[in-house]
Structures are given as C-alpha cells and as structure tokens.
Amino acid sequence: MSTPKVAIVFYSMYGHIQKLAEAEQAGLKKVGINADLFQVPETLPEEVLTKMHAPPKSTYPTIDPATLETYDAFLLGIPTRYGSFPAQWKAFWDATGKQWATGGFWGKYAGLFVSSAGLGGGQESTSIAAMSTLAHHGIIYVPLGYKPAFPILTNVSEVRGGSPWGAGTFAASDGSRQPSALEIELATIHGESFGTAIKKVAF
Ligand SMILES: Cc1cc2nc3c(=O)[nH]c(=O)nc-3n(C[C@H](O)[C@H](O)[C@H](O)COP(=O)(O)O)c2cc1C
C-alpha cells in the first residue's frame, strides 16, 4: 500500500482560496501526505483582470487534465460566482472530455473548499453545483462531515465560512476580509481529515 498522490487544485482571483489551499496542504502533511498545489488556468484577459483589481497570479503551476489524471485524489478550491463555480473552473472541466470518455478520473476522490463574499452568498450552493461534474466523471466526493471539526462547525458565536461540505472563508464584498484563524484551522482540519479518509482506501 502506497501513500495516495494528492493534488490541491484551486482558482483564486484575490488570494483567499489560495490561503485556504495552503492550509489544506498543511493539514494533509500532518497525515504524511505531501500534496502538490496547482492553479486553474485564467481565462480572462489582463485588461479585464486589471479592471477587477486582481493582483498578479502566484507562482503555483497551472493544472492541465493529463497532469490531474496522474493523481489519486484532489482537493478543489472554488470561489463563488453568483452562487456557483466560476467560469475559469468550468473551463478547466470542459477541457476534460478525454478523461470523461476514457474514465480517466473514475473512482478517484475529491473534496471541496470554497470562498464567498459573505453569509448567504452561496457556499453550499457552490459545492452542490460542483457535484454534477464529480458525478459525471465518477469522482467520489468526500465531505468534511461534522466529526473532524464538531466544536468549530457547531459554534455560532463567531462568523466563519465552511460547513460539513468542506472548509470555507468569507472575503467580504470588497475582498478586504482575510481568512480568519478559525477558517484556517478548519481548512487544516479539512486537509487532515481528507487525508485520513483516503488513506483508508488501498492505493
Ligand atoms: C463576478 C463575481 C461574482 C461573485 N458572486 C458572488 C456570489 O454570488 N456570492 C458571494 O458571496 N460572493 C460572490 N463573489 C465574491 C467572490 O466569491 C470572492 O471575490 C471570492 O470568494 C474571493 O476568493 P479569492 O480571493 O480566492 O478569489 C463574486 C465575485 C465576482 C467577481
């Protein structure tokens, strides 16, 4: 039995999802999994990104379908757009027709983490929207559930993103809010619990 190969694949325009991705990576490391981070390719022109006040992209490599196929499991970081996933995320998956036809992703495992401007902005609907892509590829969704983070998920005294669907953060409408210590903790627990869950499967 070998250690599963895990890719953390994210799209992040303003850096919030990237911070959660790095916390997820730290959580996986706690259970002995050295996950690789990848960005979903940008589809918007520079001119539009400038108008949207998007900072320069980080140096993490971009993902392509063939590279993703070499991994056993994925943690997918998705910022909410109108209560669903962004076009960049969809554009990546729309390029995976070969894997759909050949079953290249079938039986692999995935978890999700999200970011939205605020409460009610669509963290859970974004996760639910992503389910269809996972189902069509035969990718097995691994939720966070309550067990690994029960005290955090049941505590309503502090505003925080995330749910039993996976970790999450609130960025505020102008992007000014950064992931809180609690949200980073939840993302770390998410990475750790995802790693623990997939290590139960023989690779
Ligand atoms: C076009 C657009 C649509 C958005 N739609 C939503 C939305 O429906 N609900 C919400 O809470 N936030 C919405 N947001 C805010 C983003 O979710 C937020 O910028 C993102 O989560 C920040 O993550 P990032 O820094 O990793 O890009 C939207 C942002 C943009 C640019």
The ligand as an SDF file (V2000), in Angstrom:
LIG
                    3D

 31 33  0  0  0  0  0  0  0  0999 V2000
  -18.3360   38.1630  -10.8020 C   0  0  0  0  0  0  0  0  0  0  0  0
  -18.3430   37.8350   -9.3420 C   0  0  0  0  0  0  0  0  0  0  0  0
  -19.4460   37.2040   -8.8020 C   0  0  0  0  0  0  0  0  0  0  0  0
  -19.4770   36.9140   -7.4290 C   0  0  0  0  0  0  0  0  0  0  0  0
  -20.5830   36.2920   -6.9160 N   0  0  0  0  0  0  0  0  0  0  0  0
  -20.6480   36.0720   -5.5810 C   0  0  0  0  0  0  0  0  0  0  0  0
  -21.8160   35.4740   -5.0020 C   0  0  0  0  0  0  0  0  0  0  0  0
  -22.7410   35.0390   -5.6700 O   0  0  0  0  0  0  0  0  0  0  0  0
  -21.8430   35.3300   -3.6470 N   0  0  0  0  0  0  0  0  0  0  0  0
  -20.8320   35.7670   -2.8420 C   0  0  0  0  0  0  0  0  0  0  0  0
  -20.9340   35.6540   -1.6280 O   0  0  0  0  0  0  0  0  0  0  0  0
  -19.7050   36.2890   -3.3850 N   0  0  0  0  0  0  0  0  0  0  0  0
  -19.5930   36.4550   -4.7120 C   0  0  0  0  0  0  0  0  0  0  0  0
  -18.4580   36.9900   -5.2490 N   0  0  0  0  0  0  0  0  0  0  0  0
  -17.2930   37.2360   -4.3930 C   0  0  0  0  0  0  0  0  0  0  0  0
  -16.2670   36.1240   -4.5610 C   0  0  0  0  0  0  0  0  0  0  0  0
  -16.8160   34.8930   -4.1390 O   0  0  0  0  0  0  0  0  0  0  0  0
  -14.9960   36.4670   -3.8080 C   0  0  0  0  0  0  0  0  0  0  0  0
  -14.3620   37.5090   -4.5130 O   0  0  0  0  0  0  0  0  0  0  0  0
  -14.0940   35.2660   -3.7150 C   0  0  0  0  0  0  0  0  0  0  0  0
  -14.6580   34.2690   -2.9000 O   0  0  0  0  0  0  0  0  0  0  0  0
  -12.7300   35.6110   -3.1370 C   0  0  0  0  0  0  0  0  0  0  0  0
  -11.8870   34.4930   -3.2720 O   0  0  0  0  0  0  0  0  0  0  0  0
  -10.4660   34.6510   -3.9630 P   0  0  0  0  0  0  0  0  0  0  0  0
   -9.7570   35.7530   -3.2460 O   0  0  0  0  0  0  0  0  0  0  0  0
   -9.7910   33.3440   -3.7570 O   0  0  0  0  0  0  0  0  0  0  0  0
  -10.6630   34.9830   -5.4220 O   0  0  0  0  0  0  0  0  0  0  0  0
  -18.3830   37.2600   -6.6020 C   0  0  0  0  0  0  0  0  0  0  0  0
  -17.2540   37.8720   -7.1790 C   0  0  0  0  0  0  0  0  0  0  0  0
  -17.2330   38.1570   -8.5320 C   0  0  0  0  0  0  0  0  0  0  0  0
  -16.0030   38.7930   -9.1170 C   0  0  0  0  0  0  0  0  0  0  0  0
  1  2  1  0
  2  3  1  0
  2 30  2  0
  3  4  2  0
  4  5  1  0
  4 28  1  0
  5  6  2  0
  6  7  1  0
  6 13  1  0
  7  8  2  0
  7  9  1  0
  9 10  1  0
 10 11  2  0
 10 12  1  0
 12 13  2  0
 13 14  1  0
 14 15  1  0
 14 28  1  0
 15 16  1  0
 16 17  1  0
 16 18  1  0
 18 19  1  0
 18 20  1  0
 20 21  1  0
 20 22  1  0
 22 23  1  0
 23 24  1  0
 24 25  2  0
 24 26  1  0
 24 27  1  0
 28 29  2  0
 29 30  1  0
 30 31  1  0
M  END
$$$$
